Amino acid sequence: NLRTGYVFQNQNGPITLSINSGIYYTTMLTSPGQFGYQNVAGPQLYPLVNYKINPQSRAHLYLKYSPIAKNISLLRLSSREMAAGLGYSRILESGNSIGSTLDISNVDVTDTVARVKTTTYTFGVAMGF
């Protein structure tokens, strides 16, 4: 994923909205290579809402929509990735931070030969120094 965006600053409230766009690339490593998809990419739209719970804690929610292209041409309109996620982060007294995320992604790739649908669930934990 490569994204850039604009943050709508809200000086008086705890909520910040970002609108991001960019490009992505994804592939599947399968053996044998007779199923799945390989080397697909496309543009993406990625709105993100941050909520400042208190000075040390934040929560966020994002949505993602990405039409899928292969060899620089868009595949059928039904080919896309849709995803959503939420997360929490906290700054510790030491200045380090901890966080967790939960993401759900659904990819539907349809070309002239086959259709591949995948859903992934990802839970992540992070520590910042």
C-alpha distance (Angstrom), angle and dihedral (degrees) to the residues before:
residue distance angle dihedral
N1 . . .
L2 3.77 . .
R3 3.79 114.1 .
T4 3.76 140.4 168.8
G5 3.75 127.8 -178.9
Y6 3.74 153.0 155.1
V7 3.82 125.6 -96.5
F8 3.79 117.1 -145.2
Q9 3.81 102.0 -146.0
N10 3.79 118.4 -143.2
Q11 3.79 106.3 -168.1
N12 3.81 94.2 -178.6
G13 3.78 101.9 46.9
P14 3.79 143.6 46.7
I15 3.83 96.6 -114.8
T16 3.80 125.1 89.8
L17 3.81 123.6 -177.2
S18 3.82 124.2 -156.2
I19 3.78 126.2 -172.3
N20 3.80 111.1 -158.4
S21 3.77 133.2 -179.7
G22 3.75 133.5 177.6
I23 3.77 144.3 116.2
Y24 3.78 135.5 -68.6
Y25 3.78 139.6 -166.4
T26 3.79 128.1 -156.0
T27 3.79 137.5 171.7
M28 3.78 139.7 170.5
L29 3.79 123.6 -127.8
T30 3.80 105.5 -147.0
S31 3.76 134.3 164.1
P32 2.92 114.9 -119.8
G33 3.79 95.9 23.5
Q34 3.79 92.3 -134.9
F35 3.79 96.5 107.4
G36 3.78 137.3 40.6
Y37 3.77 124.6 34.6
Q38 3.77 134.3 -77.3
N39 3.78 136.4 -153.5
V40 3.79 103.0 -2.1
A41 3.78 124.3 156.4
G42 3.76 141.4 164.3
P43 3.76 149.4 152.7
Q44 3.79 121.0 -66.2
L45 3.79 140.4 -156.5
Y46 3.80 114.6 -150.8
P47 3.83 121.1 178.6
L48 3.82 114.6 -173.4
V49 3.81 130.1 -168.1
N50 3.82 119.6 -161.4
Y51 3.80 121.1 -165.4
K52 3.81 119.2 -163.1
I53 3.81 104.3 -145.1
N54 3.82 93.2 -178.8
P55 3.83 134.5 -31.1
Q56 3.83 91.3 -73.5
S57 3.83 102.4 36.8
R58 3.80 135.8 61.9
A59 3.78 135.7 174.3
H60 3.79 126.4 -162.2
L61 3.78 139.6 -167.8
Y62 3.79 126.9 -165.8
L63 3.78 139.4 -178.2
K64 3.79 125.9 -161.7
Y65 3.78 133.0 -163.6
S66 3.80 121.9 -178.0
P67 3.80 128.2 170.4
I68 3.80 109.6 -145.5
A69 3.79 125.2 -122.6
K70 3.80 132.4 -176.5
N71 3.79 124.4 -163.2
I72 3.82 90.8 1.2
S73 3.81 94.9 -59.7
L74 3.79 125.9 100.3
L75 3.76 114.9 -111.9
R76 3.79 120.8 -139.9
L77 3.80 117.0 -40.8
S78 3.81 89.8 -107.7
S79 3.83 90.7 62.8
R80 3.79 107.4 98.7
E81 3.76 148.1 119.8
M82 3.78 120.0 -124.6
A83 3.77 120.9 -175.8
A84 3.79 141.7 168.5
G85 3.75 132.7 -172.0
L86 3.73 145.5 170.1
G87 3.74 133.4 -158.4
Y88 3.77 147.2 178.1
S89 3.80 130.7 -149.1
R90 3.78 133.1 -177.8
I91 3.79 132.5 -170.6
L92 3.80 110.8 -135.0
E93 3.81 126.2 -142.4
S94 3.82 88.5 -103.2
G95 3.83 89.9 60.5
N96 3.81 91.7 -110.1
S97 3.79 119.1 118.3
I98 3.79 136.6 -138.7
G99 3.76 128.9 -162.9
S100 3.75 147.5 164.3
T101 3.80 135.3 -153.0
L102 3.78 137.5 -165.7
D103 3.82 118.5 -161.4
I104 3.79 134.1 -179.8
S105 3.81 119.6 -166.8
N106 3.79 129.4 -177.6
V107 3.81 119.3 -167.3
D108 3.80 122.3 -171.2
V109 3.83 114.9 -177.0
T110 3.79 118.3 -177.5
D111 3.80 121.0 176.4
T112 3.79 132.5 158.7
V113 3.82 92.9 -78.4
A114 3.82 108.8 38.9
R115 3.78 148.6 -13.2
V116 3.82 122.8 -119.9
K117 3.79 123.3 -170.8
T118 3.79 123.6 -174.9
T119 3.79 134.1 173.4
T120 3.79 121.6 -165.1
Y121 3.79 130.1 -170.1
T122 3.79 116.4 -161.0
F123 3.80 129.3 -172.8
G124 3.78 116.1 -171.7
V125 3.78 136.0 -174.1
A126 3.81 122.9 -164.4
M127 3.78 138.1 -173.4
G128 3.79 121.2 -163.6
F129 3.80 124.0 -157.1
